[in-house]
Amino acid sequence: MSDVKVVGFVCRMCALITSDLGPPADVNVRIETVELPCAGKVDGRLLLEAFEKGADAVFVAGCPEDECMNVKGSSRARKRLEHVREILDQVGVGGERLVMYNVSGTHGPRFAHIARDMAGLLEKLGPSPLKARKA
């Protein structure tokens, strides 16, 4: 699974702190992180573009919804993800490849759990169907 690519859009206020730890050594997934000022700034076009550029899965990590530094940023992100999941299902990529996590900046090991979750998801789903179409 070494060619598996995950893109994570992470909130600067909370999740970015935990992402600095990187995935644990036992997880064979390459995670590229994109820093956002707030998870609520994630845009559907950004999410879809990540898949177009070769991501097998994408996640957004924002503050816990009841602790969001920007009040409603994480709930806005969650709504946008729901919409993009529908689009991914319609085009045959699969909405389950797009995941939302809520992470507090004080939970350092949380990013390791996210990396393991994403690796497990991709082990189950395999590479993105878009990769097969480009080949």
TABELFEN-V737991 format. One record per helix or strand of 3 or more residues. SS is the DSSP state (hx for helix, st for strand). FROM is the first residue (numbers start at 0). LEN is the number of residues. If there is no record, write none. Layout:
ss->SS from->FROM len->LEN
ss->SS from->FROM len->LEN
This chain:
ss->st from->4 len->7
ss->hx from->14 len->5
ss->st from->29 len->7
ss->hx from->38 len->3
ss->hx from->43 len->9
ss->st from->56 len->6
ss->hx from->64 len->3
ss->hx from->72 len->18
ss->hx from->94 len->3
ss->st from->97 len->5
ss->hx from->109 len->16
ss->hx from->128 len->6
